[in-house]
Structure formats: structure tokens, C-alpha cells
């Protein structure tokens, strides 16, 4: 870190500048010197510095004035004041102006070393806090689309989120593919005391048993062929945060046993390891399947079932809450208008009618993809029925009878493939799964498609 730390020393005594520069360079820092406040400000026009050491008593612009100018230009910089005329009043004035510490001449090398270590540790914490805040803001933005609700059904969902979010209770989120279960999981995380901790997500349905086991628990070097170095698992990464297991119904019985033990004991072994790894995480899981029949068939452990869903939260399908469609469509429109730079003012009445009458087998995810396509192909100032004619809402009216999840999955896959002109990779990305998973689904449902286009 020292090699990437830029320091500026400002003192009207050249010997002090040279001595401090030699000392800092020897210790691995990058250093610039200035013999006056004016010289320092000239350098600041083109460069940024992490730490400043500024003499208080200088002719012309003194250190207190330079301190205020530095904080105005680079507010996150750490400024240390130096003086041979130390006084309580000067120190208080400097600290009020934003200085992080105060150093009296002549310098004690050991005291200077300790001071620099303290300032560097402070800078490191500031940077870590900044990263955490940025991540929190990103997660809040990512959760925004599912929070745009007008329906009573979704208001009830978020009443539960508000109530159970702060707890440590494991939550199982159920609902069809594409309803936004991952975003509700993020909302739960953001409502908890662990909001600034990691949110670690794993799509259990996209990984084979062996890969999932390594992904969750990590492995030691040499644990298996190809394990060339030790690797942390997702459980370890989720320490002091939230672990989100999507499609938990796809986890094998063997991995369920290992996860159950980790949940109970807050510790586990990496693959090939002998030393326990401790991790304190909250578990949130999700599935589009009904797990009780799997329990009765012996394909899902009963103890794991009850341990993972102390709280159950069901997300209704989009067709069950049509009043949420227009505000969600507006949200996605604004997002893709910003991304594409197009000048679109909204939807025509007919367009809103088409969106509201469509059954949305792919739920919110499909709506997002449809709006993205409409924005890309639009040529006017409004998105109209012409841009949405590919939906064919008459083929899937909302009044139709109950349909199985498998039937809706087939329709959603076919419509997504059609939107992507048969490109399997692009379709898999839009569906939120990897290419191999989509290929397996095509074979399982015996769906044919044209050769993938480049």
C-alpha cells in the first residue's frame, strides 16, 4: 500500500523537505515536496495526494490557510500539521480545520513512524467504508424494481420484509421463476443489521453436485485434480453477512447434510481440509418448486427443510398483480432510456393495454427484457403497440385456466429464444441461467431450436 500512497511535504525550509523526502522514499512512499503554499497549490492542479505534511509557519500563505485550500480541493486527503512553535491554540485551530494530527519539530523518527502507521490505518478504514457504502447503494438500486409496487399482494410481502428483515431467522422465498426472489432477498439483507456486510448469492440449480460443494465450502490446495491453490467458499465469504441460496430445491442430499451441519454449528471444513472454518451468516433461500412433495419422496431432507424456512415468504406471479405492471414498465423504460440515450417520453394507451393484458409467464424478468427490446427498436417518442406486437397477448389471455409451472417454463423459454433470434447464449443470459442449463432444459422438454447464430 505504501508504494501506491502519494505524500506531499510543504515546508519553507529546504533541508526539512529533503530530509523527510529521503525518509519517506526509503520507507516505500511516493513523495513530492513544495517550499511554499503557492507551489503546493500549483502541483495540486494536476495531481492528487493521499497525505500532506504541512508546516504551519510559512511566509506568505501559512499552513492553516493551505490546509483549508487542500481540504477544498481534495476533501478526503489526510493533512498532518508541522511546527516548531507548538501551542494548544494552534493545534486546536488546525484540528478544527480538518487536520488529522499535529507534529512538533524536531521530529522523533519513531514518533513519525507511529503517526504514519496510524494515518495509513485511518485511510484504509475510510476506503473500506467508502466501498461498503457504494456496494450498499448498488444493492439498494438493484432492489428498486421489486420495491415498485402498487398491489396489495406486494405490499403484504414488504410488510413481512420490514418485520423479519432485522431478525436472524432463515427465510425461504417461494414463487415462479422471474418474480424477483433474489431482489426480495436483497431487500431482506438491506433491512438487517448486516446491511453493510456481504450479500453472497449462489445459483444452486446451475451447478453440479461436486462443483456446488466446492463453491459453497471452498477447498484446500490439492483437494482434487485441478485444485492448484486454496480457495475460500461462499459460506466463508458470507461471514457477518447474508448467504442467498437460489433454487435450493436442486441441492443434493449429500450437500444438504453438510449445509445443515454448517447452519447448526456455524463452522465447516473446506474440501480436503482438517481445520474448521467459522462463519456467522444469515441464510436466505429461494425456490420455484413445492418442496413438500420432494420431502415426501425422500429427495429433500425433512430436517433441512424445516431448518431453512423458519419464515416463508411467497412472491405472487406478475399476472396475479396486474396493477404493478405499468409502474414497473415505467421504471424499466427510464432505465433503458438512460442506457441508450434515446428520447422516449412513455407508453401509448394501447401499449399499456397490451402490457396489462399479457399473462407474463416469465414474470418481472420477462417484462424487463420486453421493455429493453421495445426501447431498442423504437423510432418515435412513445412506445406504442407496434413495438410490442410480438407479445401476442391474445394467445395467452389472463382469463385462461390454471397452467403448470412446466407449461409456463416452456412458453417462457420459447418466447425468449424467439426474442433472441434463436441465440442460445443470449437467451440463457436473459433467462438468468447459464448456457448448459438452458441446453439441458431444451433437451428435457424436447424443444427444438435453430442452430445458434454467432
Secondary structure, DSSP 8 states (H G I E B T S, - for coil): -GGG-EEEEE-S-HHHHHHHHHHHHHTT-EEEEESSHHHHHHHHTT---SEEEEES--SSS-HHHHHHHHHHH-TT-EEEEEESS--HHHHHHHHHTT-SEEEESS--HHHHHHHHHHHHHHHHHHHHHHHHHHHHHHHHHHTHHHH---SHHHHHHHHHHHHHTTS---EEEE--TTS-HHHHHHHHHHTSTTTTS-EEEEEGGGS-HHHHHHHHH-B-TTSSTT--S-B--HHHHTTTSEEEEESGGG--HHHHHHHHHHHHHSEE--BT--S-EE---EEEEEESS-HHHHHHTTSS-HHHHHHH-SEEEE---GGG-GGGHHHHHHHHHHHHHHHH-----EE-HHHHHHHHHS--TTHHHHHHHHHHHHHHH--SSEE-GGGGGGG-GGGG-TTS----HHHHHHHHHHHHHHHTTT-HHHHHHHHTS-HHHHHHHHHHTT--------
